[in-house]
Amino acid sequence: MRSTLLSGAIAGITAALAFLILHAIVIVPVWFAAGSGLLWGALGGAVIAAALYPVTPRPLTPRRGLVLGLLLWGSIAVPCLCEFLLRLGTTSAEILEVVVALASAASYGAAVTYRLKRTPLAAGGGAVAAMMMIAAASGPLIHVTGRGVAIYLSLLLVTVTFGMTMAYLLRRVTPQEARNEQDAGDLHARGGVWRRRFRTGT
């Protein structure tokens, strides 16, 4: 768990740096906010890594890291789509837009992680990770303009950077992590035996 948290923090810093570079290219430079941005990236990355720990495979291959980045991008894409549909032909209150953004992100994250591992812990972690992503993006992007699309695609590069950095840092499984995985598997197997005995009364 400790290595996952550290990897998440480093990946968050790398992703934040990528965001700053892309922001300078696509919009305007915001290097004055680099300090707080990198700090927020480290904190957000650690939170996301911890939240997704139950469903993060070890070792994390580059292919899995790419999938992780795409799924994290989806946690921004889904709220964007929901906000866009909400605003079609109507004016909604800002508080409603915030609720819709957070609820759609949480639902997406929970659905994806529950599909990977059918436990409440996995679903809750996915919801937390997705809400952290939408918070890091400062809310959904709903402006269908050339610059809006460029920002949206830039965020894809940022999330893929995060996922690939995580893959590089978690490309090997430490002996302690291997033992923890084995212990968790044994505990799950024993739990399955006891559940079957309880159901059959044997």
N, C-alpha and C positions, 0 to 999 in steps of 0.2 A: 504493500500500500504506500509506503514511504517513497519508493522509487517512482510509483505512478504519480504521486502528488508533485514530486520534483520535476518529472518529465512534463507534466501538465503546465507547471509554472514556466519552464523554459520554452515550451511550445507556444504558450500564450505570449511571451515576450517576442518571440520570432514572428508570430502572426501580427502582433501590434506594430512591429517595425515594418512589416510588409504593408500594413494598412496605411501607415504614415507616408511611405514612399508612393503608394498608389494614389493617396489623397492629394499629394503634391503634384502628381502627374495629371490626374483627372480634374481636380477642382483647383485648390490653392494649397501652398505649403502651410502646414500647421506645426512646424518644428518647435514652436514655443510651448506646445502641449505635450512634447515628447516624454517628459519625465512622468507626468501623471498617466499618460497613455500606456507607457511600458509597465508602470506599477499596476494599473488596472488590468493589463494583459496578463501579468503574472498571477494576480489574484483570480481573475476569471478563468484562466487556464487550469489552475489548481482545482477550482470548484468543479469545472466541467469534467476533469479527469477523475476526481473523486466520485462524482455523481454517476459516471459511466463505468466505474471500476467493475461492478458486477457483470457487465456484458462485454468488457474489453478483453479480447483474446490475447494470451501470451504464448509465444512471442507475437508481436504485432508486425505483420509483414507489410511491405510497401503497398501491396494491393489492398489490404485491410485498412491501412492508413488513408488511402485515397477514398475508400468507401466511407470511412469515418468523416472525412472532410465534406464529402457530398451530402451525407446525412445531416451534418451540422448546418450546412447551407440550406437544407430543406426546412430547418427550424426557423429560418428567416423568410423563406419563400412562402410558406403556408400562411403566416400572419399577414404578409404583404397582399396575398390574394384575397384573404378574408376582409382586410381593410378596404381594398379596392372595390370589392362587391358591396360592402357596407355603404360606401360613399356614392354608389351609382344612383343618380337621380334623387338623392336625399342629403340633408345636412344632419349629421349626428353629433351628439354631445361628445366632448373630448374624453370624459370619463368612460363613456361607452366604448370608444375606440381603444382605450387602454385595456379595458376588461376583455374585449374581443381579441386583441393582440396577445395578451398573456394567456387567455384560455385556449386559443387556437395553437399557440406554441406548446403549451403544456400537454394538450391532447395529442399533438403530433409526436412529441418526444416520448410520451408514455406509450403510445401505440407502437412505435418503432421498437423500443427497447423490450416491451412485453412480447412482441413477436419474436425477438431474439432469445429471450429467457423469460418464461412465464412465471414470474414472481412479482409480488407487490413492490419489493425493493428495487427490482430492475425498472419497473414502470415509474416509480417515484423518482429514481435517479434520472431517467430520461426526461421527465417533466422539468426537473430542476435544471438540467443541462440546456434544454431548449429555451427556458425562460432566461437563463443567463446569457444565451446567445442573442436573444432579441433585445435584452438590456444593453449588451455590448454594442449592438448596432444602433442604439439610440432610437429604437422603435422601428416599425415597418416603413419601407420605402414604397410610396404609392404614386410617385410622379412618373408618368409614362412619357418621358422625354429622352432625348439622346443622352444627356448627362445622367439622368436617373438610371437608364439602362447600363451606362458605363459604371456607375457606382455599384449597381447590383452585381454585375459581372466581376467587379473588383473584389467584392465580398466573397465571391466564389473562390477566387485565388487565395484570399486570406484564410478561409476555412480549410482549403486543401493544404495550404502551408502548415496549418496547425496539425492536421491529420498526418501528414508526411513526416513532420518533425517528431511527433509522438511515435511513429513507426520506427524512425531511426534510433530514438532513445530507448525504446522497448523492444528492440530487435532480438534481444537475448533474454532468457529467463534465468534469474539468479537461483542458486541452490535453495535459498530460503523460500523464494516464491514457488519453486517446484514442490517443496515439501508442503507449503500452505495449500497449493492446488490439490495435492494428493490427499491431505487431511480433509479438505472440503468435500472432495469426491467420496471419501470413505464415510464421512458424516451423512452426506446426502443418501448414499446407498443404505446405511443403517436406518435412516429415517424412512426410506421406502419400505424396508422390511417390516418395521414396526407398524407403518400405516396399513400394510396388507394384512398383518396379523390382527390389527384392530377391526378391520372391515370383516374378516372371516371368522373372528372370534377364536382364533387358534393361538 
